[in-house]
Amino acid sequence: MITKLKEINYSWIKVALFLYCFLLSSGIFHLILVIPGKPIINLFLSLVGSFGRWHYREFVTIMLTNPLTSIYWVWIFHTIVNKQSFNSLGLKLKGYKKDFIYGLLIGFGIMIAGTSILYSYNPRPFEPIQFSLNHHLLYVIILSLVAFGQEIAFRGFVLQSLLSSMNKYLAIVLTSLAYVFIQSHIGIWGFDLNMIIMQPLISINIFLFGVLLGLYCIYRKNLWFAISMNFSWAYFSGPVGNLWNIGSLDTLFGNNLIHYNLNGSFLLTVLFSIAIITIYKRFN
C-alpha cells in the first residue's frame, strides 16, 4: 500500500514538474527562435517562397516553440530521469503504418463530414478558393512537427507516467484535461483562456479529442494514430478551413468556413463521441 502511494505521488510529481517546465520555458524557446534562430527561419522561408512576409515568420516562430519545448522536456524527463528511449513512448513505426493512415483518414473524415453537414443546413456563397503549393508545404512541415511534439508530450510522456500508478481511464481523462489546460495557455490557433469562457464547447471538443487519441494509444501502444490525427485536425482547422480564424495566413477556403464554427459546435462533440465509442467497442 505504501509503495503504491509512493508510485502515485511520484507520477504526479513528474507530470506536474513536466507541465510547469513546459509552460515556463515556452517563452525562452520563443526568444531563441526570434533572435539566434532568425537566420535559420529566414532560410527555411526562402525555400518555400515566403521570405520577407512578416506574418509567416511570426507563424513559424510561434508554431515551432511548441514542438521544440515538448521534445526538449520529454528528452529530459523520459530519457534522462526515466532512463528510457524515445521509441518506448510508442514511436516504433514497424507494424503501425496502418495506424498512421487511419489517423489521417478518420481525422479528415470527421472534419469533412462535420463541415458538409453544417453547410447543407446553411449553405452560403463561396469566395474564390486560393491555393499556394509553397505555403501549404510550409504548413505541412510545421504542423507535422507540432503534432509530433504534442503527442510525445501528452499521449506519450504524461499518459504513460499516469498509467504507471492509476486506472487507465482516469489517466486518459487527466491527460486530456492537462492537454486543454496547456492549449489554453500557449494560445495555439487562437485558442486561449477567454475562448474557454466564451465558447466552452471548443474546450469540451479538445478534451474529447484528447480522450479519443488517448484511448487508441493505450490499446495499440503507439503514437502514430494520435500524431496523424492531430495533424489532420490542425491542418483542416488552419490552412484548409481557417476554422480558428487565423486571419492573414493564406488558407485554402479563405473565410468561407469560419461561419460554421465546426470546432465550437455540438455536432463535433457528437462526432468525437461516436469515434470514442467506436474505438472502445473495437478493442473491448
LOPA-173262 format. One line per field, with one value per atom (N, C-alpha, C): residue number from 1; residue in one letter; x, y, z. Coordinates in steps of 0.2 Angstrom, whole numbers, padded with zeros to 4 digits. Each point is the difference from the previous one (the first is absolute). Layout:
marse [NUM	...]
rodo [A	...]
xx [X	...]
yy [Y	...]
zz [Z	...]
//
This chain:
marse [1	1	1	2	2	2	3	3	3	4	4	4	5	5	5	6	6	6	7	7	7	8	8	8	9	9	9	10	10	10	11	11	11	12	12	12	13	13	13	14	14	14	15	15	15	16	16	16	17	17	17	18	18	18	19	19	19	20	20	20	21	21	21	22	22	22	23	23	23	24	24	24	25	25	25	26	26	26	27	27	27	28	28	28	29	29	29	30	30	30	31	31	31	32	32	32	33	33	33	34	34	34	35	35	35	36	36	36	37	37	37	38	38	38	39	39	39	40	40	40	41	41	41	42	42	42	43	43	43	44	44	44	45	45	45	46	46	46	47	47	47	48	48	48	49	49	49	50	50	50	51	51	51	52	52	52	53	53	53	54	54	54	55	55	55	56	56	56	57	57	57	58	58	58	59	59	59	60	60	60	61	61	61	62	62	62	63	63	63	64	64	64	65	65	65	66	66	66	67	67	67	68	68	68	69	69	69	70	70	70	71	71	71	72	72	72	73	73	73	74	74	74	75	75	75	76	76	76	77	77	77	78	78	78	79	79	79	80	80	80	81	81	81	82	82	82	83	83	83	84	84	84	85	85	85	86	86	86	87	87	87	88	88	88	89	89	89	90	90	90	91	91	91	92	92	92	93	93	93	94	94	94	95	95	95	96	96	96	97	97	97	98	98	98	99	99	99	100	100	100	101	101	101	102	102	102	103	103	103	104	104	104	105	105	105	106	106	106	107	107	107	108	108	108	109	109	109	110	110	110	111	111	111	112	112	112	113	113	113	114	114	114	115	115	115	116	116	116	117	117	117	118	118	118	119	119	119	120	120	120	121	121	121	122	122	122	123	123	123	124	124	124	125	125	125	126	126	126	127	127	127	128	128	128	129	129	129	130	130	130	131	131	131	132	132	132	133	133	133	134	134	134	135	135	135	136	136	136	137	137	137	138	138	138	139	139	139	140	140	140	141	141	141	142	142	142	143	143	143	144	144	144	145	145	145	146	146	146	147	147	147	148	148	148	149	149	149	150	150	150	151	151	151	152	152	152	153	153	153	154	154	154	155	155	155	156	156	156	157	157	157	158	158	158	159	159	159	160	160	160	161	161	161	162	162	162	163	163	163	164	164	164	165	165	165	166	166	166	167	167	167	168	168	168	169	169	169	170	170	170	171	171	171	172	172	172	173	173	173	174	174	174	175	175	175	176	176	176	177	177	177	178	178	178	179	179	179	180	180	180	181	181	181	182	182	182	183	183	183	184	184	184	185	185	185	186	186	186	187	187	187	188	188	188	189	189	189	190	190	190	191	191	191	192	192	192	193	193	193	194	194	194	195	195	195	196	196	196	197	197	197	198	198	198	199	199	199	200	200	200	201	201	201	202	202	202	203	203	203	204	204	204	205	205	205	206	206	206	207	207	207	208	208	208	209	209	209	210	210	210	211	211	211	212	212	212	213	213	213	214	214	214	215	215	215	216	216	216	217	217	217	218	218	218	219	219	219	220	220	220	221	221	221	222	222	222	223	223	223	224	224	224	225	225	225	226	226	226	227	227	227	228	228	228	229	229	229	230	230	230	231	231	231	232	232	232	233	233	233	234	234	234	235	235	235	236	236	236	237	237	237	238	238	238	239	239	239	240	240	240	241	241	241	242	242	242	243	243	243	244	244	244	245	245	245	246	246	246	247	247	247	248	248	248	249	249	249	250	250	250	251	251	251	252	252	252	253	253	253	254	254	254	255	255	255	256	256	256	257	257	257	258	258	258	259	259	259	260	260	260	261	261	261	262	262	262	263	263	263	264	264	264	265	265	265	266	266	266	267	267	267	268	268	268	269	269	269	270	270	270	271	271	271	272	272	272	273	273	273	274	274	274	275	275	275	276	276	276	277	277	277	278	278	278	279	279	279	280	280	280	281	281	281	282	282	282	283	283	283	284	284	284]
rodo [M	M	M	I	I	I	T	T	T	K	K	K	L	L	L	K	K	K	E	E	E	I	I	I	N	N	N	Y	Y	Y	S	S	S	W	W	W	I	I	I	K	K	K	V	V	V	A	A	A	L	L	L	F	F	F	L	L	L	Y	Y	Y	C	C	C	F	F	F	L	L	L	L	L	L	S	S	S	S	S	S	G	G	G	I	I	I	F	F	F	H	H	H	L	L	L	I	I	I	L	L	L	V	V	V	I	I	I	P	P	P	G	G	G	K	K	K	P	P	P	I	I	I	I	I	I	N	N	N	L	L	L	F	F	F	L	L	L	S	S	S	L	L	L	V	V	V	G	G	G	S	S	S	F	F	F	G	G	G	R	R	R	W	W	W	H	H	H	Y	Y	Y	R	R	R	E	E	E	F	F	F	V	V	V	T	T	T	I	I	I	M	M	M	L	L	L	T	T	T	N	N	N	P	P	P	L	L	L	T	T	T	S	S	S	I	I	I	Y	Y	Y	W	W	W	V	V	V	W	W	W	I	I	I	F	F	F	H	H	H	T	T	T	I	I	I	V	V	V	N	N	N	K	K	K	Q	Q	Q	S	S	S	F	F	F	N	N	N	S	S	S	L	L	L	G	G	G	L	L	L	K	K	K	L	L	L	K	K	K	G	G	G	Y	Y	Y	K	K	K	K	K	K	D	D	D	F	F	F	I	I	I	Y	Y	Y	G	G	G	L	L	L	L	L	L	I	I	I	G	G	G	F	F	F	G	G	G	I	I	I	M	M	M	I	I	I	A	A	A	G	G	G	T	T	T	S	S	S	I	I	I	L	L	L	Y	Y	Y	S	S	S	Y	Y	Y	N	N	N	P	P	P	R	R	R	P	P	P	F	F	F	E	E	E	P	P	P	I	I	I	Q	Q	Q	F	F	F	S	S	S	L	L	L	N	N	N	H	H	H	H	H	H	L	L	L	L	L	L	Y	Y	Y	V	V	V	I	I	I	I	I	I	L	L	L	S	S	S	L	L	L	V	V	V	A	A	A	F	F	F	G	G	G	Q	Q	Q	E	E	E	I	I	I	A	A	A	F	F	F	R	R	R	G	G	G	F	F	F	V	V	V	L	L	L	Q	Q	Q	S	S	S	L	L	L	L	L	L	S	S	S	S	S	S	M	M	M	N	N	N	K	K	K	Y	Y	Y	L	L	L	A	A	A	I	I	I	V	V	V	L	L	L	T	T	T	S	S	S	L	L	L	A	A	A	Y	Y	Y	V	V	V	F	F	F	I	I	I	Q	Q	Q	S	S	S	H	H	H	I	I	I	G	G	G	I	I	I	W	W	W	G	G	G	F	F	F	D	D	D	L	L	L	N	N	N	M	M	M	I	I	I	I	I	I	M	M	M	Q	Q	Q	P	P	P	L	L	L	I	I	I	S	S	S	I	I	I	N	N	N	I	I	I	F	F	F	L	L	L	F	F	F	G	G	G	V	V	V	L	L	L	L	L	L	G	G	G	L	L	L	Y	Y	Y	C	C	C	I	I	I	Y	Y	Y	R	R	R	K	K	K	N	N	N	L	L	L	W	W	W	F	F	F	A	A	A	I	I	I	S	S	S	M	M	M	N	N	N	F	F	F	S	S	S	W	W	W	A	A	A	Y	Y	Y	F	F	F	S	S	S	G	G	G	P	P	P	V	V	V	G	G	G	N	N	N	L	L	L	W	W	W	N	N	N	I	I	I	G	G	G	S	S	S	L	L	L	D	D	D	T	T	T	L	L	L	F	F	F	G	G	G	N	N	N	N	N	N	L	L	L	I	I	I	H	H	H	Y	Y	Y	N	N	N	L	L	L	N	N	N	G	G	G	S	S	S	F	F	F	L	L	L	L	L	L	T	T	T	V	V	V	L	L	L	F	F	F	S	S	S	I	I	I	A	A	A	I	I	I	I	I	I	T	T	T	I	I	I	Y	Y	Y	K	K	K	R	R	R	F	F	F	N	N	N]
xx [0004	-0004	0004	0005	0005	0004	0002	0004	-0005	-0006	-0005	-0001	-0001	0000	0006	0006	0006	0000	-0002	-0001	-0004	-0006	-0005	0003	0003	0003	0005	0004	0006	-0002	-0006	-0002	-0003	-0004	-0003	0005	0006	0005	0003	0002	0003	-0004	-0007	-0004	-0001	-0001	0000	0006	0006	0006	0001	-0002	0000	-0004	-0006	-0005	0003	0002	0003	0006	0005	0006	-0002	-0005	-0003	-0002	-0005	-0002	0005	0004	0005	0005	0002	0005	-0002	-0007	-0002	0002	0000	0002	0007	0004	0008	0001	-0003	0001	-0003	-0005	-0002	0005	0003	0006	0006	0001	0006	-0002	-0006	-0002	0000	-0002	-0001	0007	0005	0006	0006	0003	0005	-0003	-0006	-0003	-0003	0000	-0003	0003	0007	0003	-0002	-0001	-0002	-0008	-0004	-0007	0000	0004	0000	0002	0005	0002	-0005	-0004	-0005	-0006	-0002	-0005	0002	0006	0003	-0001	0001	-0001	-0007	-0005	-0007	-0003	0004	-0003	-0004	0001	-0003	0004	0007	0004	-0002	0001	-0002	-0007	-0004	-0007	0000	-0001	0001	-0005	-0006	-0005	0002	0004	0002	0006	0005	0005	-0003	-0005	-0003	-0004	-0003	-0003	0004	0006	0005	0003	0002	0003	-0005	-0006	-0005	-0001	-0001	-0002	0006	0006	0006	0001	-0002	0001	-0003	-0006	-0003	0004	0001	0004	0007	0004	0006	0000	-0005	0000	-0002	-0005	-0002	0006	0003	0005	0006	0002	0005	-0002	-0006	-0002	-0002	-0002	-0001	0007	0004	0007	0003	-0001	0003	-0004	-0006	-0004	0000	-0001	-0001	0007	0005	0006	0005	0000	0005	-0003	-0006	-0003	-0002	-0004	-0003	0005	0005	0005	-0003	-0004	-0004	0001	0000	0001	-0006	0001	-0006	-0005	0003	-0004	-0005	0002	-0005	-0006	0000	-0006	-0006	0002	-0005	0002	0006	0002	0003	0000	0002	-0005	0002	-0004	-0002	0005	-0001	-0006	-0005	-0006	-0006	0002	-0005	-0002	0003	-0002	-0007	-0004	-0007	-0003	0002	-0002	0001	0005	0002	-0005	-0002	-0004	-0007	-0002	-0007	-0001	0005	0000	-0002	0004	-0001	-0008	-0002	-0006	-0006	0001	-0006	0000	0006	0001	-0003	0002	-0003	-0007	-0002	-0007	-0005	0002	-0004	-0001	0005	0000	-0004	0001	-0004	-0007	-0002	-0007	-0003	0003	-0003	-0001	0005	-0001	-0005	-0001	-0005	-0007	-0001	-0006	-0002	0004	-0001	-0002	0004	-0001	-0007	-0002	-0006	-0006	0000	-0005	0000	0006	0000	0005	-0002	0005	0001	0006	0002	0004	0000	0004	0008	0004	0007	0004	0005	0005	0004	0004	0005	0005	0001	0005	0007	0004	0007	0005	0005	0004	0008	0004	0007	0004	0003	0003	0006	0004	0005	-0002	-0005	-0003	-0002	-0004	-0003	0006	0005	0006	0003	0000	0002	-0004	-0007	-0005	0001	0001	0001	0006	0005	0006	0000	-0003	-0001	-0005	-0005	-0006	0002	0004	0003	0004	0004	0005	-0005	-0005	-0004	-0004	-0002	-0004	0005	0006	0005	0001	0002	0001	-0005	-0006	-0006	-0001	0000	-0001	0005	0006	0005	0000	-0002	-0001	-0006	-0006	-0006	-0002	-0001	-0002	0006	0006	0006	0002	0004	0003	-0006	-0004	-0005	-0005	-0003	-0004	0004	0005	0004	0002	0002	0002	-0006	-0006	-0006	-0003	0001	-0002	0004	0006	0004	-0003	-0005	-0002	-0007	-0004	-0007	-0004	-0007	-0004	0001	0000	0001	-0005	-0006	-0005	0001	0001	0002	0006	0005	0006	-0002	-0004	-0002	-0004	-0004	-0004	0005	0004	0005	0005	0002	0004	-0003	-0007	-0004	-0001	-0001	-0001	0006	0006	0006	0002	-0003	0001	-0004	-0006	-0004	0003	0003	0003	0006	0004	0006	-0002	-0005	-0002	-0002	-0004	-0003	0005	0006	0005	0005	0001	0005	-0003	-0007	-0004	0001	0001	0001	-0006	0000	-0006	-0005	0003	-0005	-0004	0001	-0004	0003	-0004	0003	-0005	0002	-0004	-0007	0000	-0006	-0005	0003	-0005	-0003	0003	-0003	-0006	0000	-0006	-0005	0002	-0005	-0003	0005	-0003	0002	-0003	0002	0000	-0004	0000	0007	0004	0006	0005	0000	0004	-0003	-0006	-0003	0002	0000	0002	0007	0004	0008	0001	-0004	0000	-0002	-0005	-0003	0006	0003	0005	0006	0001	0006	-0002	-0006	-0003	0000	-0002	0000	0007	0005	0007	0003	-0001	0002	-0002	-0007	-0003	0004	0001	0003	0007	0004	0007	0000	-0004	0001	-0002	-0004	-0002	0005	0003	0005	0007	0001	0007	0005	-0003	0004	-0003	0004	-0002	-0002	0001	-0001	-0007	-0005	-0007	-0001	0002	-0001	0004	0006	0004	-0003	-0003	-0003	-0006	-0004	-0007	0001	0005	0001	0002	0004	0002	-0006	-0005	-0005	-0005	-0001	-0005	0003	0006	0004	0000	0001	0001	-0007	-0005	-0006	-0003	0002	-0003	0004	0006	0004	0001	0005	0001	-0005	-0005	-0005	-0006	-0003	-0007	0000	0006	0001	-0005	-0002	-0005	0002	0007	0002	0001	-0002	0000	0007	0005	0007	0002	-0005	0000	0005	0006	0004	0003	0000	0003	-0004	0003	-0004	-0003	-0006	-0003	-0004	-0001	-0003	-0007	-0004	-0007	-0001	0005	0000	-0005	-0005	-0004	-0007	0000	-0007	-0003	0005	-0003	0000	0003	0000	-0007	-0005	-0007	-0003	0002	-0003	0003	0006	0003	-0001	0003	-0001	0004	0006	0003	-0003	-0005	-0004	-0007	-0001	-0007	-0001	-0007	-0002	0001	-0001	0001	0007	0005	0007	0000	-0003	-0001	-0003	-0005	-0003	0004	0004	0004	0006	0003	0005	-0002	-0006	-0003	-0001	-0003	-0001	0007	0005	0007	0003	-0001	0002	-0004	-0006	-0004	0002	0001	0002	0007	0005	0006	0000	-0004	-0001	-0003	-0005	-0003	0005	0003	0005	0005	0003	0005	-0002	-0007	-0002	-0005]
yy [-0006	0006	0006	0000	0006	0001	-0006	0001	0002	-0002	0003	0007	0003	0007	0004	-0003	0003	0001	-0006	0000	0006	0000	0005	0007	0001	0007	0002	-0005	0001	0001	-0003	0001	0007	0002	0007	0005	-0001	0005	0001	-0006	0000	0004	-0001	0003	0007	0002	0007	0004	-0003	0003	0001	-0005	0000	0006	0000	0006	0007	0000	0007	0002	-0005	0002	0001	-0003	0001	0007	0002	0007	0005	-0001	0005	0001	-0005	0001	0001	0000	0002	0007	0005	0006	0001	-0005	0000	-0002	-0006	-0003	0005	0004	0005	0005	0002	0005	-0002	-0007	-0003	0000	-0001	0000	0007	0005	0006	0004	-0002	0003	-0004	-0005	-0004	-0004	-0002	-0005	0004	0006	0004	-0002	0000	-0002	-0006	-0005	-0007	0000	0004	0001	0003	0006	0003	-0004	-0004	-0005	-0005	-0002	-0005	0003	0006	0004	0001	0002	0001	-0006	-0006	-0006	-0001	0002	-0001	0006	0005	0006	0005	0000	0004	0005	0001	0004	0008	0003	0007	0002	-0005	0001	-0001	0005	0000	-0005	0000	-0005	-0007	-0002	-0007	-0001	0005	-0001	-0001	0004	0000	-0007	-0002	-0006	-0006	0000	-0006	0001	0006	0001	-0003	0002	-0002	-0007	-0003	-0007	-0005	0002	-0004	0000	0005	0000	-0006	-0002	-0005	-0007	-0002	-0007	0001	0005	0000	0000	0003	0000	-0007	-0003	-0007	-0005	0000	-0005	0001	0006	0001	-0003	0002	-0002	-0008	-0003	-0007	-0003	0002	-0002	0000	0005	0001	-0005	0000	-0004	-0008	-0001	-0007	-0004	0004	-0004	0001	0006	0001	-0002	0002	-0002	-0007	-0002	-0007	-0005	0003	-0005	-0004	0002	-0004	0004	-0004	0003	0003	0005	0003	-0005	-0005	-0005	-0003	-0001	-0003	0004	0007	0004	-0003	-0004	-0003	0003	0000	0003	-0005	-0006	-0005	-0001	0001	0001	-0007	-0005	-0007	-0003	-0002	-0003	0005	0007	0005	0005	-0002	0005	0001	-0005	0000	0005	0000	0005	0007	0001	0007	0002	-0005	0002	0000	-0004	0001	0006	0003	0006	0006	0000	0005	-0001	-0006	-0001	0002	-0002	0001	0008	0003	0007	0004	-0001	0004	-0002	-0006	-0002	0003	0001	0003	0007	0004	0007	0001	-0004	0001	-0002	-0005	-0002	0006	0002	0005	0007	0002	0006	-0001	-0006	-0001	0000	-0003	0000	0007	0004	0007	0004	-0001	0004	-0002	-0006	-0002	0003	0001	0004	0007	0003	0007	0002	-0002	0002	0007	0002	0007	0000	0006	0001	0000	-0004	0000	0005	0003	0004	-0004	0003	-0004	-0004	-0006	-0004	0002	0000	0002	-0006	-0001	-0005	0002	-0001	0001	-0006	-0004	-0006	0001	0006	0001	0001	0004	0002	-0007	-0004	-0006	-0005	0000	-0004	0003	0006	0003	-0003	0001	-0002	-0008	-0004	-0007	-0002	0003	-0001	0003	0006	0003	-0004	-0002	-0003	-0007	-0003	-0007	0000	0005	0001	0001	0004	0002	-0006	-0004	-0006	-0005	-0001	-0004	0002	0006	0003	-0001	0002	-0001	-0007	-0004	-0007	-0004	0001	-0003	0003	0006	0003	-0002	0000	-0002	-0007	-0003	-0007	-0004	0003	-0004	0001	0005	0000	0001	0005	0001	-0006	-0003	-0006	-0006	-0001	-0006	0001	0006	0001	-0001	0002	-0001	-0007	-0004	-0007	-0004	0002	-0004	-0001	0005	0000	0001	-0001	0001	-0004	0000	-0003	0004	-0004	0003	0005	-0001	0005	0007	-0001	0006	0004	-0004	0003	0003	-0002	0003	0006	0000	0006	0006	-0002	0005	0003	-0005	0003	0004	-0001	0004	0007	0000	0006	0005	-0004	0004	0003	-0004	0002	0006	0001	0006	0005	-0001	0005	0003	-0004	0003	0003	-0003	0004	0007	0001	0006	0005	-0002	0004	0002	-0004	0001	0004	0000	0003	-0002	-0006	-0003	0000	0003	0001	0004	0005	0005	-0002	-0007	-0002	0002	0003	0003	0000	0002	0000	0003	0006	0003	-0004	-0004	-0004	-0006	-0002	-0005	0003	0006	0003	0002	0003	0002	-0006	-0005	-0005	-0007	-0002	-0006	-0006	-0001	-0006	-0001	0005	-0001	-0003	0002	-0004	-0007	-0001	-0007	-0004	0003	-0004	-0002	0005	-0002	-0005	0000	-0005	-0007	0000	-0007	-0002	0005	-0002	-0003	0002	-0003	-0007	-0001	-0006	-0005	0002	-0004	-0003	0005	-0002	-0004	0001	-0003	-0008	0000	-0007	-0004	0002	-0004	-0001	0004	-0001	-0005	-0001	-0005	-0007	0000	-0006	-0003	0005	-0002	0001	0003	0002	0003	0005	0004	0006	0005	0007	0002	-0004	0002	0002	-0004	0002	0007	0002	0006	0006	-0002	0005	0002	-0005	0002	0003	-0002	0003	0007	0001	0007	0004	-0002	0004	0001	-0005	0001	0005	0000	0005	0007	0001	0006	0003	-0004	0002	0002	-0004	0002	0007	0000	0006	0006	0000	0006	0001	-0003	0001	-0001	-0005	-0002	0004	0000	0003	0006	0002	0006	0000	-0005	-0001	0004	0001	0003	0008	0002	0007	0003	-0003	0002	0006	0002	0007	0000	0003	0003	-0006	-0006	-0006	-0002	-0002	-0002	-0007	-0001	-0006	-0002	-0007	-0003	0003	0000	0003	0007	0004	0006	0001	0004	0001	-0004	-0004	-0003	-0005	-0003	-0005	0003	0006	0003	0000	0002	0001	-0006	-0006	-0006	-0002	0002	-0001	-0007	-0005	-0007	-0002	0003	-0002	0002	0005	0002	-0002	-0005	-0003	-0006	-0001	-0006	-0006	0001	-0005	-0003	0004	-0003	-0004	0002	-0004	-0007	0000	-0006	-0005	0003	-0004	-0003	0004	-0002	-0006	0001	-0005	-0006	0000	-0006	-0003	0003	-0002	-0004	0003	-0003	-0006	0000	-0006	-0006	0002	-0005	-0003	0004	-0002	-0005	0002	-0004	-0007	0000	-0006	-0004	0003	-0004	-0004	0003	-0003	-0004	0000	-0003	-0006]
zz [0000	0000	0000	0004	0001	-0007	-0003	-0006	-0006	0000	-0005	0001	0006	0001	-0002	0001	-0002	-0008	-0003	-0007	-0003	0003	-0002	0001	0006	0001	-0004	-0002	-0004	-0007	-0003	-0007	0000	0005	0000	0000	0004	0001	-0007	-0003	-0007	-0005	0000	-0005	0002	0006	0002	-0002	0002	-0002	-0008	-0003	-0007	-0003	0002	-0003	0003	0006	0002	-0004	-0001	-0004	-0008	-0002	-0007	-0001	0005	0000	0001	0005	0002	-0006	-0004	-0005	-0007	-0001	-0006	-0003	0005	-0002	-0001	0003	-0001	-0007	-0002	-0006	-0006	0002	-0005	-0001	0005	-0001	-0004	0001	-0003	-0008	-0001	-0008	-0003	0005	-0003	-0001	0004	0000	-0004	0004	-0004	-0005	0001	-0005	-0007	0000	-0005	-0007	-0001	-0006	-0003	0005	-0003	-0002	0004	-0002	-0007	-0001	-0006	-0006	0001	-0005	-0002	0005	-0001	-0004	0002	-0004	-0007	-0001	-0007	-0004	0003	-0004	-0003	0004	-0001	-0003	-0002	-0003	0004	0007	0004	0004	-0002	0003	-0001	0006	-0001	0002	0001	0003	0007	0004	0007	0003	-0002	0004	-0001	-0005	-0001	0005	0001	0005	0007	0001	0007	0001	-0005	0000	0001	-0004	0001	0007	0002	0007	0006	-0001	0006	0000	-0007	0000	0002	-0002	0002	0007	0004	0007	0004	-0003	0003	0000	-0006	-0001	0003	0000	0002	0008	0003	0007	0002	-0003	0001	0000	-0006	-0001	0005	0002	0005	0007	0002	0007	0000	-0005	-0001	0000	-0003	0000	0007	0004	0006	0005	0000	0005	-0002	-0006	-0002	-0001	-0003	-0002	0006	0003	0005	0007	0002	0007	0000	-0005	-0001	-0003	-0003	-0003	-0005	-0004	-0006	-0006	-0006	-0006	-0003	-0005	-0003	-0003	-0003	-0003	0005	0006	0005	0001	-0002	0000	-0004	-0005	-0005	-0007	-0002	-0006	-0005	0002	-0005	-0006	-0006	-0006	-0003	0001	-0003	0003	-0004	0002	0001	0000	0002	-0005	-0007	-0005	-0001	0001	-0001	0005	0006	0005	-0002	-0003	-0003	-0005	-0005	-0005	0003	0004	0004	0003	0003	0003	-0004	-0006	-0005	-0003	-0002	-0003	0005	0006	0005	0002	0001	0001	-0005	-0006	-0006	-0001	0001	-0001	0005	0006	0005	-0002	-0002	-0001	-0007	-0005	-0006	0001	0003	0002	0004	0005	0004	-0004	-0004	-0004	-0005	-0003	-0005	0003	0006	0003	0002	0003	0001	-0006	-0005	-0006	-0003	0000	-0003	0003	0007	0003	0000	-0002	-0001	-0006	-0006	-0005	-0001	-0002	-0001	-0007	-0003	-0006	0002	-0004	0001	-0003	0003	-0003	-0004	-0005	-0004	0005	-0002	0004	-0002	0005	-0002	0003	-0004	0002	-0003	0005	-0001	0002	-0005	0002	0005	-0001	0004	0008	0000	0007	0003	-0003	0003	0001	-0003	0001	0007	0001	0006	0006	-0001	0005	0002	-0005	0001	0004	-0001	0003	0008	0001	0006	0004	-0003	0004	0002	-0004	0001	0006	0001	0006	0006	-0001	0006	0002	-0004	0001	0004	-0003	0003	0007	0001	0007	0005	-0002	0005	0002	-0005	0002	0004	-0002	0005	0007	0000	0007	0004	-0003	0003	0000	-0006	-0001	0001	0000	0001	0008	0002	0006	0006	-0001	0006	0001	-0006	0001	0003	-0003	0002	0008	0002	0007	0004	-0002	0005	-0001	-0005	-0001	0005	0002	0004	0007	0002	0007	0001	-0006	0001	-0005	0000	-0005	-0006	-0006	-0006	-0003	0002	-0002	0004	0006	0004	-0003	-0002	-0003	-0006	-0004	-0006	0001	0005	0001	0003	0004	0003	-0005	-0004	-0006	-0005	-0001	-0004	0003	0006	0004	0000	0000	0000	-0007	-0005	-0007	-0001	0002	0000	0003	0006	0004	-0003	-0003	-0004	-0006	-0004	-0006	0002	0005	0002	0002	0002	0003	-0006	-0004	-0006	-0006	0001	-0005	-0008	-0001	-0006	-0004	-0007	-0004	0003	0004	0003	0005	0002	0006	0007	0004	0006	0006	0005	0006	-0001	-0004	-0001	-0004	-0004	-0005	0004	0006	0004	0003	0002	0003	-0005	-0006	-0005	-0004	-0001	-0004	0003	0005	0004	-0004	-0005	-0004	-0004	-0001	-0003	0005	0006	0005	0001	0000	0001	-0006	-0006	-0006	0000	0002	0001	0005	0005	0006	-0003	-0004	-0003	-0005	-0004	-0005	0004	0006	0004	0002	0002	0003	-0006	-0006	-0006	-0001	-0001	-0001	0005	0007	0005	0000	-0001	0000	-0006	-0005	-0006	0002	0003	0002	0005	0005	0005	-0002	-0005	-0003	-0005	-0004	-0005	0002	0005	0003	-0005	-0004	-0004	-0001	-0003	0000	-0007	-0005	-0007	-0002	0002	-0001	0003	0006	0004	-0004	-0002	-0004	-0007	-0003	-0007	0001	0005	0001	0003	0004	0002	-0006	-0004	-0006	-0004	-0001	-0005	0003	0006	0003	0000	0002	-0001	-0007	-0005	-0007	-0002	0001	-0002	0003	0007	0004	-0002	-0002	-0002	-0007	-0004	-0007	-0005	0002	-0005	0002	0005	0002	0004	0002	0005	0005	0003	0005	0007	0001	0006	-0002	-0006	-0002	0001	-0003	0001	-0005	-0003	-0003	-0007	0001	-0006	-0004	0003	-0003	-0006	-0005	-0006	0001	0000	0002	-0007	0000	-0006	-0002	0005	-0001	0003	0001	0003	0006	0000	0005	-0001	-0005	-0002	0006	0004	0005	0007	0001	0007	0003	-0004	0002	0003	-0002	0003	0007	0002	0006	0002	-0004	0001	0007	0001	0006	0007	-0001	0006	0000	-0004	-0001	0004	0001	0004	-0005	-0007	-0005	0001	0001	0001	0006	0005	0007	-0002	-0004	-0001	-0004	-0005	-0005	0004	0004	0005	0004	0003	0005	-0004	-0006	-0004	-0001	-0002	-0001	0006	0006	0006	0002	-0001	0001	-0005	-0006	-0005	0002	0002	0001	0007	0005	0006	-0002	-0004	-0002	-0004	-0004	-0005	0004	0006	0003	0007	0001	0006	-0002]
//
